[in-house]
């Protein structure tokens, strides 16, 4: 299985055919995704988690605080 949704699948999930509307729909529902020019990249794992009601976390980079806390123990 391909990790990322195809364009037709994104349209089916969001109910929108235009990338800006798709991105807005995903953002409103808290589904992590990336806008790359005119395309939307969204992982099947994140959509599956949303469908199951599980929270999805968006990484903003390494958690350096967690690393320094682990070293001090």
PDB file of N, CA, C, O and CB in Angstrom:
ATOM      1  N   UNK A   1       0.839  -1.177   0.000  1.00  0.00           N
ATOM      2  CA  UNK A   1       0.000   0.000   0.000  1.00  0.00           C
ATOM      3  C   UNK A   1       0.886   1.244   0.000  1.00  0.00           C
ATOM      4  O   UNK A   1       1.910   1.288   0.682  1.00  0.00           O
ATOM      5  CB  UNK A   1      -0.956  -0.004   1.216  1.00  0.00           C
ATOM      6  N   UNK A   2       0.493   2.224  -0.750  1.00  0.00           N
ATOM      7  CA  UNK A   2       1.212   3.494  -0.824  1.00  0.00           C
ATOM      8  C   UNK A   2       0.939   4.291   0.452  1.00  0.00           C
ATOM      9  O   UNK A   2      -0.196   4.353   0.924  1.00  0.00           O
ATOM     10  CB  UNK A   2       0.787   4.307  -2.092  1.00  0.00           C
ATOM     11  N   UNK A   3       1.989   4.897   1.004  1.00  0.00           N
ATOM     12  CA  UNK A   3       1.851   5.619   2.281  1.00  0.00           C
ATOM     13  C   UNK A   3       0.973   6.860   2.183  1.00  0.00           C
ATOM     14  O   UNK A   3       0.291   7.211   3.146  1.00  0.00           O
ATOM     15  CB  UNK A   3       3.213   6.018   2.790  1.00  0.00           C
ATOM     16  N   UNK A   4       0.983   7.528   1.031  1.00  0.00           N
ATOM     17  CA  UNK A   4       0.263   8.792   0.905  1.00  0.00           C
ATOM     18  C   UNK A   4      -0.972   8.629   0.026  1.00  0.00           C
ATOM     19  O   UNK A   4      -0.990   7.827  -0.907  1.00  0.00           O
ATOM     20  CB  UNK A   4       1.180   9.875   0.330  1.00  0.00           C
ATOM     21  N   UNK A   5      -2.003   9.411   0.346  1.00  0.00           N
ATOM     22  CA  UNK A   5      -3.234   9.362  -0.437  1.00  0.00           C
ATOM     23  C   UNK A   5      -2.995   9.908  -1.843  1.00  0.00           C
ATOM     24  O   UNK A   5      -2.241  10.861  -2.036  1.00  0.00           O
ATOM     25  CB  UNK A   5      -4.352  10.157   0.262  1.00  0.00           C
ATOM     26  N   UNK A   6      -3.645   9.290  -2.808  1.00  0.00           N
ATOM     27  CA  UNK A   6      -3.633   9.782  -4.182  1.00  0.00           C
ATOM     28  C   UNK A   6      -4.570  10.995  -4.250  1.00  0.00           C
ATOM     29  O   UNK A   6      -5.405  11.186  -3.366  1.00  0.00           O
ATOM     30  CB  UNK A   6      -4.071   8.655  -5.202  1.00  0.00           C
ATOM     31  N   UNK A   7      -4.430  11.808  -5.294  1.00  0.00           N
ATOM     32  CA  UNK A   7      -5.262  13.008  -5.445  1.00  0.00           C
ATOM     33  C   UNK A   7      -6.752  12.685  -5.394  1.00  0.00           C
ATOM     34  O   UNK A   7      -7.517  13.391  -4.737  1.00  0.00           O
ATOM     35  CB  UNK A   7      -4.936  13.709  -6.758  1.00  0.00           C
ATOM     36  N   UNK A   8      -7.170  11.616  -6.085  1.00  0.00           N
ATOM     37  CA  UNK A   8      -8.587  11.246  -6.098  1.00  0.00           C
ATOM     38  C   UNK A   8      -9.069  10.860  -4.700  1.00  0.00           C
ATOM     39  O   UNK A   8     -10.212  11.138  -4.338  1.00  0.00           O
ATOM     40  CB  UNK A   8      -8.828  10.085  -7.076  1.00  0.00           C
ATOM     41  N   UNK A   9      -8.211  10.229  -3.922  1.00  0.00           N
ATOM     42  CA  UNK A   9      -8.582   9.838  -2.560  1.00  0.00           C
ATOM     43  C   UNK A   9      -8.727  11.065  -1.662  1.00  0.00           C
ATOM     44  O   UNK A   9      -9.632  11.129  -0.830  1.00  0.00           O
ATOM     45  CB  UNK A   9      -7.535   8.874  -1.975  1.00  0.00           C
ATOM     46  N   UNK A  10      -7.836  12.028  -1.833  1.00  0.00           N
ATOM     47  CA  UNK A  10      -7.945  13.258  -1.042  1.00  0.00           C
ATOM     48  C   UNK A  10      -9.256  13.961  -1.369  1.00  0.00           C
ATOM     49  O   UNK A  10      -9.940  14.461  -0.476  1.00  0.00           O
ATOM     50  CB  UNK A  10      -6.740  14.203  -1.311  1.00  0.00           C
ATOM     51  N   UNK A  11      -9.599  13.995  -2.639  1.00  0.00           N
ATOM     52  CA  UNK A  11     -10.862  14.620  -3.050  1.00  0.00           C
ATOM     53  C   UNK A  11     -12.050  13.880  -2.441  1.00  0.00           C
ATOM     54  O   UNK A  11     -13.016  14.506  -2.005  1.00  0.00           O
ATOM     55  CB  UNK A  11     -10.983  14.643  -4.591  1.00  0.00           C
ATOM     56  N   UNK A  12     -11.981  12.555  -2.411  1.00  0.00           N
ATOM     57  CA  UNK A  12     -13.077  11.760  -1.838  1.00  0.00           C
ATOM     58  C   UNK A  12     -13.204  11.995  -0.340  1.00  0.00           C
ATOM     59  O   UNK A  12     -14.315  12.126   0.175  1.00  0.00           O
ATOM     60  CB  UNK A  12     -12.857  10.267  -2.113  1.00  0.00           C
ATOM     61  N   UNK A  13     -12.088  12.048   0.358  1.00  0.00           N
ATOM     62  CA  UNK A  13     -12.101  12.247   1.813  1.00  0.00           C
ATOM     63  C   UNK A  13     -12.596  13.649   2.173  1.00  0.00           C
ATOM     64  O   UNK A  13     -13.421  13.815   3.071  1.00  0.00           O
ATOM     65  CB  UNK A  13     -10.694  12.020   2.399  1.00  0.00           C
ATOM     66  N   UNK A  14     -12.083  14.652   1.460  1.00  0.00           N
ATOM     67  CA  UNK A  14     -12.392  16.035   1.812  1.00  0.00           C
ATOM     68  C   UNK A  14     -13.683  16.546   1.185  1.00  0.00           C
ATOM     69  O   UNK A  14     -14.288  17.496   1.683  1.00  0.00           O
ATOM     70  CB  UNK A  14     -11.260  16.923   1.404  1.00  0.00           C
ATOM     71  N   UNK A  15     -14.100  15.915   0.093  1.00  0.00           N
ATOM     72  CA  UNK A  15     -15.273  16.403  -0.624  1.00  0.00           C
ATOM     73  C   UNK A  15     -14.965  17.624  -1.472  1.00  0.00           C
ATOM     74  O   UNK A  15     -15.876  18.286  -1.970  1.00  0.00           O
ATOM     75  CB  UNK A  15     -16.374  16.728   0.349  1.00  0.00           C
ATOM     76  N   UNK A  16     -13.683  17.924  -1.638  1.00  0.00           N
ATOM     77  CA  UNK A  16     -13.257  19.092  -2.414  1.00  0.00           C
ATOM     78  C   UNK A  16     -12.293  18.651  -3.512  1.00  0.00           C
ATOM     79  O   UNK A  16     -11.534  17.697  -3.337  1.00  0.00           O
ATOM     80  CB  UNK A  16     -12.591  20.158  -1.496  1.00  0.00           C
ATOM     81  N   UNK A  17     -12.330  19.343  -4.628  1.00  0.00           N
ATOM     82  CA  UNK A  17     -11.444  19.005  -5.736  1.00  0.00           C
ATOM     83  C   UNK A  17     -10.254  19.944  -5.852  1.00  0.00           C
ATOM     84  O   UNK A  17      -9.258  19.593  -6.485  1.00  0.00           O
ATOM     85  CB  UNK A  17     -12.213  19.013  -7.021  1.00  0.00           C
ATOM     86  N   UNK A  18     -10.330  21.106  -5.269  1.00  0.00           N
ATOM     87  CA  UNK A  18      -9.256  22.101  -5.350  1.00  0.00           C
ATOM     88  C   UNK A  18      -8.339  21.998  -4.123  1.00  0.00           C
ATOM     89  O   UNK A  18      -8.824  21.945  -2.993  1.00  0.00           O
ATOM     90  CB  UNK A  18      -9.848  23.533  -5.464  1.00  0.00           C
ATOM     91  N   UNK A  19      -7.015  21.970  -4.343  1.00  0.00           N
ATOM     92  CA  UNK A  19      -6.078  21.843  -3.221  1.00  0.00           C
ATOM     93  C   UNK A  19      -6.266  22.844  -2.080  1.00  0.00           C
ATOM     94  O   UNK A  19      -6.160  22.439  -0.923  1.00  0.00           O
ATOM     95  CB  UNK A  19      -4.705  21.974  -3.733  1.00  0.00           C
ATOM     96  N   UNK A  20      -6.540  24.130  -2.337  1.00  0.00           N
ATOM     97  CA  UNK A  20      -6.727  25.031  -1.188  1.00  0.00           C
ATOM     98  C   UNK A  20      -7.906  24.613  -0.293  1.00  0.00           C
ATOM     99  O   UNK A  20      -7.820  24.694   0.932  1.00  0.00           O
ATOM    100  CB  UNK A  20      -6.946  26.460  -1.684  1.00  0.00           C
ATOM    101  N   UNK A  21      -8.993  24.171  -0.911  1.00  0.00           N
ATOM    102  CA  UNK A  21     -10.152  23.725  -0.128  1.00  0.00           C
ATOM    103  C   UNK A  21      -9.835  22.416   0.597  1.00  0.00           C
ATOM    104  O   UNK A  21     -10.278  22.207   1.727  1.00  0.00           O
ATOM    105  CB  UNK A  21     -11.391  23.546  -1.043  1.00  0.00           C
ATOM    106  N   UNK A  22      -9.078  21.546  -0.044  1.00  0.00           N
ATOM    107  CA  UNK A  22      -8.685  20.288   0.598  1.00  0.00           C
ATOM    108  C   UNK A  22      -7.805  20.570   1.818  1.00  0.00           C
ATOM    109  O   UNK A  22      -8.006  19.988   2.884  1.00  0.00           O
ATOM    110  CB  UNK A  22      -7.937  19.371  -0.406  1.00  0.00           C
ATOM    111  N   UNK A  23      -6.834  21.462   1.654  1.00  0.00           N
ATOM    112  CA  UNK A  23      -5.940  21.806   2.758  1.00  0.00           C
ATOM    113  C   UNK A  23      -6.709  22.418   3.917  1.00  0.00           C
ATOM    114  O   UNK A  23      -6.433  22.115   5.077  1.00  0.00           O
ATOM    115  CB  UNK A  23      -4.855  22.769   2.285  1.00  0.00           C
ATOM    116  N   UNK A  24      -7.668  23.273   3.610  1.00  0.00           N
ATOM    117  CA  UNK A  24      -8.486  23.890   4.665  1.00  0.00           C
ATOM    118  C   UNK A  24      -9.296  22.837   5.409  1.00  0.00           C
ATOM    119  O   UNK A  24      -9.390  22.878   6.636  1.00  0.00           O
ATOM    120  CB  UNK A  24      -9.428  24.953   4.069  1.00  0.00           C
ATOM    121  N   UNK A  25      -9.877  21.901   4.679  1.00  0.00           N
ATOM    122  CA  UNK A  25     -10.671  20.824   5.286  1.00  0.00           C
ATOM    123  C   UNK A  25      -9.789  20.006   6.224  1.00  0.00           C
ATOM    124  O   UNK A  25     -10.186  19.715   7.352  1.00  0.00           O
ATOM    125  CB  UNK A  25     -11.300  19.908   4.192  1.00  0.00           C
ATOM    126  N   UNK A  26      -8.595  19.634   5.765  1.00  0.00           N
ATOM    127  CA  UNK A  26      -7.676  18.843   6.584  1.00  0.00           C
ATOM    128  C   UNK A  26      -7.238  19.627   7.822  1.00  0.00           C
ATOM    129  O   UNK A  26      -7.196  19.085   8.926  1.00  0.00           O
ATOM    130  CB  UNK A  26      -6.446  18.422   5.758  1.00  0.00           C
ATOM    131  N   UNK A  27      -6.915  20.899   7.629  1.00  0.00           N
ATOM    132  CA  UNK A  27      -6.477  21.741   8.735  1.00  0.00           C
ATOM    133  C   UNK A  27      -7.572  21.877   9.791  1.00  0.00           C
ATOM    134  O   UNK A  27      -7.303  21.769  10.987  1.00  0.00           O
ATOM    135  CB  UNK A  27      -6.067  23.121   8.220  1.00  0.00           C
ATOM    136  N   UNK A  28      -8.802  22.112   9.347  1.00  0.00           N
ATOM    137  CA  UNK A  28      -9.928  22.275  10.271  1.00  0.00           C
ATOM    138  C   UNK A  28     -10.117  21.034  11.141  1.00  0.00           C
ATOM    139  O   UNK A  28     -10.520  21.138  12.299  1.00  0.00           O
ATOM    140  CB  UNK A  28     -11.215  22.569   9.495  1.00  0.00           C
ATOM    141  N   UNK A  29      -9.830  19.888  10.591  1.00  0.00           N
ATOM    142  CA  UNK A  29     -10.012  18.632  11.323  1.00  0.00           C
ATOM    143  C   UNK A  29      -8.752  18.151  12.029  1.00  0.00           C
ATOM    144  O   UNK A  29      -8.744  17.086  12.648  1.00  0.00           O
ATOM    145  CB  UNK A  29     -10.486  17.566  10.384  1.00  0.00           C
ATOM    146  N   UNK A  30      -7.694  18.936  11.934  1.00  0.00           N
ATOM    147  CA  UNK A  30      -6.459  18.603  12.638  1.00  0.00           C
ATOM    148  C   UNK A  30      -5.699  17.441  12.034  1.00  0.00           C
ATOM    149  O   UNK A  30      -4.955  16.756  12.735  1.00  0.00           O
ATOM    150  CB  UNK A  30      -6.763  18.295  14.053  1.00  0.00           C
ATOM    151  N   UNK A  31      -5.875  17.209  10.743  1.00  0.00           N
ATOM    152  CA  UNK A  31      -5.176  16.111  10.074  1.00  0.00           C
ATOM    153  C   UNK A  31      -3.876  16.662   9.496  1.00  0.00           C
ATOM    154  O   UNK A  31      -3.906  17.522   8.616  1.00  0.00           O
ATOM    155  CB  UNK A  31      -6.066  15.461   8.950  1.00  0.00           C
ATOM    156  N   UNK A  32      -2.735  16.174   9.985  1.00  0.00           N
ATOM    157  CA  UNK A  32      -1.460  16.677   9.481  1.00  0.00           C
ATOM    158  C   UNK A  32      -1.328  16.447   7.972  1.00  0.00           C
ATOM    159  O   UNK A  32      -1.687  15.390   7.453  1.00  0.00           O
ATOM    160  CB  UNK A  32      -0.298  16.006  10.221  1.00  0.00           C
ATOM    161  N   UNK A  33      -0.810  17.452   7.295  1.00  0.00           N
ATOM    162  CA  UNK A  33      -0.608  17.385   5.848  1.00  0.00           C
ATOM    163  C   UNK A  33       0.393  18.459   5.458  1.00  0.00           C
ATOM    164  O   UNK A  33       0.711  19.343   6.253  1.00  0.00           O
ATOM    165  CB  UNK A  33      -1.956  17.565   5.071  1.00  0.00           C
ATOM    166  N   UNK A  34       0.880  18.377   4.245  1.00  0.00           N
ATOM    167  CA  UNK A  34       1.791  19.383   3.710  1.00  0.00           C
ATOM    168  C   UNK A  34       1.267  19.854   2.366  1.00  0.00           C
ATOM    169  O   UNK A  34       0.756  19.064   1.572  1.00  0.00           O
ATOM    170  CB  UNK A  34       3.233  18.824   3.578  1.00  0.00           C
ATOM    171  N   UNK A  35       1.400  21.136   2.122  1.00  0.00           N
ATOM    172  CA  UNK A  35       1.059  21.698   0.825  1.00  0.00           C
ATOM    173  C   UNK A  35       2.378  21.866   0.078  1.00  0.00           C
ATOM    174  O   UNK A  35       3.289  22.545   0.550  1.00  0.00           O
ATOM    175  CB  UNK A  35       0.270  23.072   0.956  1.00  0.00           C
ATOM    176  N   UNK A  36       2.466  21.241  -1.086  1.00  0.00           N
ATOM    177  CA  UNK A  36       3.675  21.302  -1.905  1.00  0.00           C
ATOM    178  C   UNK A  36       3.275  21.848  -3.270  1.00  0.00           C
ATOM    179  O   UNK A  36       2.943  21.099  -4.189  1.00  0.00           O
ATOM    180  CB  UNK A  36       4.367  19.889  -2.031  1.00  0.00           C
ATOM    181  N   UNK A  37       3.317  23.160  -3.374  1.00  0.00           N
ATOM    182  CA  UNK A  37       2.858  23.786  -4.614  1.00  0.00           C
ATOM    183  C   UNK A  37       1.357  23.630  -4.743  1.00  0.00           C
ATOM    184  O   UNK A  37       0.598  24.135  -3.915  1.00  0.00           O
ATOM    185  CB  UNK A  37       3.569  23.177  -5.838  1.00  0.00           C
ATOM    186  N   UNK A  38       0.931  22.935  -5.776  1.00  0.00           N
ATOM    187  CA  UNK A  38      -0.499  22.734  -6.003  1.00  0.00           C
ATOM    188  C   UNK A  38      -0.980  21.379  -5.516  1.00  0.00           C
ATOM    189  O   UNK A  38      -2.134  21.016  -5.744  1.00  0.00           O
ATOM    190  CB  UNK A  38      -0.816  22.882  -7.468  1.00  0.00           C
ATOM    191  N   UNK A  39      -0.121  20.629  -4.852  1.00  0.00           N
ATOM    192  CA  UNK A  39      -0.566  19.312  -4.382  1.00  0.00           C
ATOM    193  C   UNK A  39      -0.554  19.242  -2.863  1.00  0.00           C
ATOM    194  O   UNK A  39       0.161  19.976  -2.181  1.00  0.00           O
ATOM    195  CB  UNK A  39       0.321  18.206  -4.963  1.00  0.00           C
ATOM    196  N   UNK A  40      -1.373  18.331  -2.367  1.00  0.00           N
ATOM    197  CA  UNK A  40      -1.486  18.099  -0.929  1.00  0.00           C
ATOM    198  C   UNK A  40      -0.876  16.728  -0.644  1.00  0.00           C
ATOM    199  O   UNK A  40      -1.157  15.757  -1.346  1.00  0.00           O
ATOM    200  CB  UNK A  40      -2.989  18.178  -0.440  1.00  0.00           C
ATOM    201  N   UNK A  41      -0.058  16.662   0.370  1.00  0.00           N
ATOM    202  CA  UNK A  41       0.533  15.394   0.777  1.00  0.00           C
ATOM    203  C   UNK A  41      -0.028  15.065   2.150  1.00  0.00           C
ATOM    204  O   UNK A  41       0.148  15.820   3.106  1.00  0.00           O
ATOM    205  CB  UNK A  41       2.108  15.457   0.794  1.00  0.00           C
ATOM    206  N   UNK A  42      -0.709  13.922   2.233  1.00  0.00           N
ATOM    207  CA  UNK A  42      -1.300  13.506   3.511  1.00  0.00           C
ATOM    208  C   UNK A  42      -1.130  11.995   3.650  1.00  0.00           C
ATOM    209  O   UNK A  42      -1.374  11.235   2.713  1.00  0.00           O
ATOM    210  CB  UNK A  42      -2.819  13.911   3.599  1.00  0.00           C
ATOM    211  N   UNK A  43      -0.712  11.585   4.825  1.00  0.00           N
ATOM    212  CA  UNK A  43      -0.447  10.185   5.101  1.00  0.00           C
ATOM    213  C   UNK A  43      -1.747   9.425   5.387  1.00  0.00           C
ATOM    214  O   UNK A  43      -2.650   9.935   6.050  1.00  0.00           O
ATOM    215  CB  UNK A  43       0.516  10.054   6.281  1.00  0.00           C
ATOM    216  N   UNK A  44      -1.817   8.220   4.881  1.00  0.00           N
ATOM    217  CA  UNK A  44      -2.952   7.342   5.178  1.00  0.00           C
ATOM    218  C   UNK A  44      -3.072   7.107   6.684  1.00  0.00           C
ATOM    219  O   UNK A  44      -4.174   6.994   7.222  1.00  0.00           O
ATOM    220  CB  UNK A  44      -2.802   5.995   4.437  1.00  0.00           C
ATOM    221  N   UNK A  45      -1.935   7.036   7.346  1.00  0.00           N
ATOM    222  CA  UNK A  45      -1.919   6.786   8.790  1.00  0.00           C
ATOM    223  C   UNK A  45      -2.647   7.893   9.534  1.00  0.00           C
ATOM    224  O   UNK A  45      -3.392   7.623  10.476  1.00  0.00           O
ATOM    225  CB  UNK A  45      -0.476   6.667   9.304  1.00  0.00           C
ATOM    226  N   UNK A  46      -2.438   9.145   9.116  1.00  0.00           N
ATOM    227  CA  UNK A  46      -3.095  10.259   9.794  1.00  0.00           C
ATOM    228  C   UNK A  46      -4.600  10.274   9.528  1.00  0.00           C
ATOM    229  O   UNK A  46      -5.389  10.568  10.426  1.00  0.00           O
ATOM    230  CB  UNK A  46      -2.475  11.580   9.351  1.00  0.00           C
ATOM    231  N   UNK A  47      -4.992   9.960   8.312  1.00  0.00           N
ATOM    232  CA  UNK A  47      -6.425   9.907   8.003  1.00  0.00           C
ATOM    233  C   UNK A  47      -7.070   8.758   8.771  1.00  0.00           C
ATOM    234  O   UNK A  47      -8.168   8.913   9.305  1.00  0.00           O
ATOM    235  CB  UNK A  47      -6.660   9.740   6.472  1.00  0.00           C
ATOM    236  N   UNK A  48      -6.406   7.617   8.832  1.00  0.00           N
ATOM    237  CA  UNK A  48      -6.927   6.469   9.573  1.00  0.00           C
ATOM    238  C   UNK A  48      -7.095   6.817  11.055  1.00  0.00           C
ATOM    239  O   UNK A  48      -8.113   6.486  11.662  1.00  0.00           O
ATOM    240  CB  UNK A  48      -5.991   5.250   9.410  1.00  0.00           C
ATOM    241  N   UNK A  49      -6.098   7.480  11.630  1.00  0.00           N
ATOM    242  CA  UNK A  49      -6.183   7.876  13.044  1.00  0.00           C
ATOM    243  C   UNK A  49      -7.367   8.806  13.264  1.00  0.00           C
ATOM    244  O   UNK A  49      -8.098   8.659  14.243  1.00  0.00           O
ATOM    245  CB  UNK A  49      -4.875   8.562  13.500  1.00  0.00           C
ATOM    246  N   UNK A  50      -7.561   9.762  12.362  1.00  0.00           N
ATOM    247  CA  UNK A  50      -8.693  10.694  12.484  1.00  0.00           C
ATOM    248  C   UNK A  50     -10.016   9.943  12.407  1.00  0.00           C
ATOM    249  O   UNK A  50     -10.932  10.217  13.182  1.00  0.00           O
ATOM    250  CB  UNK A  50      -8.632  11.775  11.380  1.00  0.00           C
ATOM    251  N   UNK A  51     -10.121   9.003  11.482  1.00  0.00           N
ATOM    252  CA  UNK A  51     -11.353   8.222  11.355  1.00  0.00           C
ATOM    253  C   UNK A  51     -11.644   7.411  12.614  1.00  0.00           C
ATOM    254  O   UNK A  51     -12.801   7.217  12.986  1.00  0.00           O
ATOM    255  CB  UNK A  51     -11.262   7.290  10.152  1.00  0.00           C
ATOM    256  N   UNK A  52     -10.596   6.947  13.254  1.00  0.00           N
ATOM    257  CA  UNK A  52     -10.753   6.144  14.477  1.00  0.00           C
ATOM    258  C   UNK A  52     -10.901   6.999  15.726  1.00  0.00           C
ATOM    259  O   UNK A  52     -11.111   6.472  16.819  1.00  0.00           O
ATOM    260  CB  UNK A  52      -9.567   5.217  14.644  1.00  0.00           C
ATOM    261  N   UNK A  53     -10.794   8.315  15.573  1.00  0.00           N
ATOM    262  CA  UNK A  53     -10.929   9.204  16.722  1.00  0.00           C
ATOM    263  C   UNK A  53      -9.683   9.320  17.562  1.00  0.00           C
ATOM    264  O   UNK A  53      -9.724   9.840  18.677  1.00  0.00           O
ATOM    265  CB  UNK A  53     -12.038   8.746  17.576  1.00  0.00           C
ATOM    266  N   UNK A  54      -8.564   8.833  17.029  1.00  0.00           N
ATOM    267  CA  UNK A  54      -7.302   8.945  17.761  1.00  0.00           C
ATOM    268  C   UNK A  54      -6.667  10.298  17.472  1.00  0.00           C
ATOM    269  O   UNK A  54      -6.755  10.793  16.349  1.00  0.00           O
ATOM    270  CB  UNK A  54      -6.333   7.792  17.380  1.00  0.00           C
ATOM    271  N   UNK A  55      -6.033  10.896  18.461  1.00  0.00           N
ATOM    272  CA  UNK A  55      -5.370  12.184  18.217  1.00  0.00           C
ATOM    273  C   UNK A  55      -4.143  11.987  17.326  1.00  0.00           C
ATOM    274  O   UNK A  55      -3.450  10.973  17.412  1.00  0.00           O
ATOM    275  CB  UNK A  55      -4.960  12.852  19.557  1.00  0.00           C
ATOM    276  N   UNK A  56      -3.894  12.960  16.487  1.00  0.00           N
ATOM    277  CA  UNK A  56      -2.683  12.957  15.670  1.00  0.00           C
ATOM    278  C   UNK A  56      -1.828  14.112  16.130  1.00  0.00           C
ATOM    279  O   UNK A  56      -2.324  15.209  16.387  1.00  0.00           O
ATOM    280  CB  UNK A  56      -3.007  13.062  14.142  1.00  0.00           C
ATOM    281  N   UNK A  57      -0.548  13.858  16.232  1.00  0.00           N
ATOM    282  CA  UNK A  57       0.365  14.901  16.688  1.00  0.00           C
ATOM    283  C   UNK A  57       1.153  15.421  15.498  1.00  0.00           C
ATOM    284  O   UNK A  57       1.616  14.655  14.653  1.00  0.00           O
ATOM    285  CB  UNK A  57       1.318  14.369  17.792  1.00  0.00           C
ATOM    286  N   UNK A  58       1.294  16.718  15.451  1.00  0.00           N
ATOM    287  CA  UNK A  58       2.088  17.349  14.411  1.00  0.00           C
ATOM    288  C   UNK A  58       3.437  17.704  15.008  1.00  0.00           C
ATOM    289  O   UNK A  58       3.516  18.459  15.977  1.00  0.00           O
ATOM    290  CB  UNK A  58       1.375  18.608  13.830  1.00  0.00           C
ATOM    291  N   UNK A  59       4.482  17.167  14.436  1.00  0.00           N
ATOM    292  CA  UNK A  59       5.828  17.451  14.917  1.00  0.00           C
ATOM    293  C   UNK A  59       6.295  18.804  14.399  1.00  0.00           C
ATOM    294  O   UNK A  59       6.116  19.134  13.227  1.00  0.00           O
ATOM    295  CB  UNK A  59       6.806  16.343  14.486  1.00  0.00           C
ATOM    296  N   UNK A  60       6.886  19.567  15.284  1.00  0.00           N
ATOM    297  CA  UNK A  60       7.468  20.835  14.865  1.00  0.00           C
ATOM    298  C   UNK A  60       8.985  20.749  14.928  1.00  0.00           C
ATOM    299  O   UNK A  60       9.679  21.764  14.867  1.00  0.00           O
ATOM    300  CB  UNK A  60       6.953  21.993  15.744  1.00  0.00           C
ATOM    301  N   UNK A  61       9.491  19.529  15.049  1.00  0.00           N
ATOM    302  CA  UNK A  61      10.932  19.320  15.101  1.00  0.00           C
ATOM    303  C   UNK A  61      11.304  18.516  16.330  1.00  0.00           C
ATOM    304  O   UNK A  61      10.427  18.056  17.062  1.00  0.00           O
ATOM    305  CB  UNK A  61      11.675  20.659  15.097  1.00  0.00           C
ATOM    306  N   UNK A  62      12.591  18.342  16.563  1.00  0.00           N
ATOM    307  CA  UNK A  62      13.038  17.551  17.712  1.00  0.00           C
ATOM    308  C   UNK A  62      12.636  18.199  19.035  1.00  0.00           C
ATOM    309  O   UNK A  62      12.609  19.424  19.158  1.00  0.00           O
ATOM    310  CB  UNK A  62      14.554  17.365  17.666  1.00  0.00           C
ATOM    311  N   UNK A  63      12.330  17.375  20.005  1.00  0.00           N
ATOM    312  CA  UNK A  63      12.029  17.846  21.350  1.00  0.00           C
ATOM    313  C   UNK A  63      13.332  17.815  22.142  1.00  0.00           C
ATOM    314  O   UNK A  63      13.639  16.833  22.818  1.00  0.00           O
ATOM    315  CB  UNK A  63      10.911  16.970  22.038  1.00  0.00           C
ATOM    316  N   UNK A  64      14.087  18.894  22.051  1.00  0.00           N
ATOM    317  CA  UNK A  64      15.395  18.947  22.700  1.00  0.00           C
ATOM    318  C   UNK A  64      15.275  18.874  24.213  1.00  0.00           C
ATOM    319  O   UNK A  64      16.182  18.365  24.872  1.00  0.00           O
ATOM    320  CB  UNK A  64      16.128  20.215  22.302  1.00  0.00           C
ATOM    321  N   UNK A  65      14.192  19.365  24.775  1.00  0.00           N
ATOM    322  CA  UNK A  65      13.994  19.310  26.226  1.00  0.00           C
ATOM    323  C   UNK A  65      13.900  17.865  26.701  1.00  0.00           C
ATOM    324  O   UNK A  65      14.436  17.521  27.754  1.00  0.00           O
ATOM    325  CB  UNK A  65      12.725  20.084  26.630  1.00  0.00           C
ATOM    326  N   UNK A  66      13.234  17.032  25.945  1.00  0.00           N
ATOM    327  CA  UNK A  66      13.115  15.623  26.319  1.00  0.00           C
ATOM    328  C   UNK A  66      14.481  14.946  26.291  1.00  0.00           C
ATOM    329  O   UNK A  66      14.776  14.099  27.134  1.00  0.00           O
ATOM    330  CB  UNK A  66      12.138  14.893  25.379  1.00  0.00           C
ATOM    331  N   UNK A  67      15.292  15.311  25.345  1.00  0.00           N
ATOM    332  CA  UNK A  67      16.626  14.738  25.239  1.00  0.00           C
ATOM    333  C   UNK A  67      17.491  15.138  26.444  1.00  0.00           C
ATOM    334  O   UNK A  67      18.180  14.294  27.017  1.00  0.00           O
ATOM    335  CB  UNK A  67      17.294  15.185  23.927  1.00  0.00           C
ATOM    336  N   UNK A  68      17.456  16.386  26.818  1.00  0.00           N
ATOM    337  CA  UNK A  68      18.271  16.836  27.951  1.00  0.00           C
ATOM    338  C   UNK A  68      17.739  16.253  29.251  1.00  0.00           C
ATOM    339  O   UNK A  68      18.524  15.967  30.154  1.00  0.00           O
ATOM    340  CB  UNK A  68      18.295  18.376  28.030  1.00  0.00           C
ATOM    341  N   UNK A  69      16.425  16.067  29.374  1.00  0.00           N
ATOM    342  CA  UNK A  69      15.860  15.446  30.581  1.00  0.00           C
ATOM    343  C   UNK A  69      16.278  13.992  30.681  1.00  0.00           C
ATOM    344  O   UNK A  69      16.551  13.502  31.777  1.00  0.00           O
ATOM    345  CB  UNK A  69      14.326  15.552  30.583  1.00  0.00           C
ATOM    346  N   UNK A  70      16.335  13.286  29.546  1.00  0.00           N
ATOM    347  CA  UNK A  70      16.722  11.871  29.561  1.00  0.00           C
ATOM    348  C   UNK A  70      18.171  11.700  29.969  1.00  0.00           C
ATOM    349  O   UNK A  70      18.514  10.709  30.614  1.00  0.00           O
ATOM    350  CB  UNK A  70      16.493  11.238  28.193  1.00  0.00           C
ATOM    351  N   UNK A  71      19.019  12.632  29.613  1.00  0.00           N
ATOM    352  CA  UNK A  71      20.442  12.539  29.944  1.00  0.00           C
ATOM    353  C   UNK A  71      20.704  12.835  31.418  1.00  0.00           C
ATOM    354  O   UNK A  71      21.699  12.371  31.974  1.00  0.00           O
ATOM    355  CB  UNK A  71      21.245  13.498  29.077  1.00  0.00           C
ATOM    356  N   UNK A  72      19.825  13.598  32.051  1.00  0.00           N
ATOM    357  CA  UNK A  72      20.040  13.981  33.439  1.00  0.00           C
ATOM    358  C   UNK A  72      19.579  12.917  34.422  1.00  0.00           C
ATOM    359  O   UNK A  72      19.802  13.055  35.624  1.00  0.00           O
ATOM    360  CB  UNK A  72      19.332  15.270  33.727  1.00  0.00           C
ATOM    361  N   UNK A  73      18.930  11.842  33.929  1.00  0.00           N
ATOM    362  CA  UNK A  73      18.418  10.800  34.822  1.00  0.00           C
ATOM    363  C   UNK A  73      19.356   9.658  34.939  1.00  0.00           C
ATOM    364  O   UNK A  73      19.072   8.697  35.654  1.00  0.00           O
ATOM    365  CB  UNK A  73      17.096  10.303  34.355  1.00  0.00           C
TER     366      UNK A  73
END
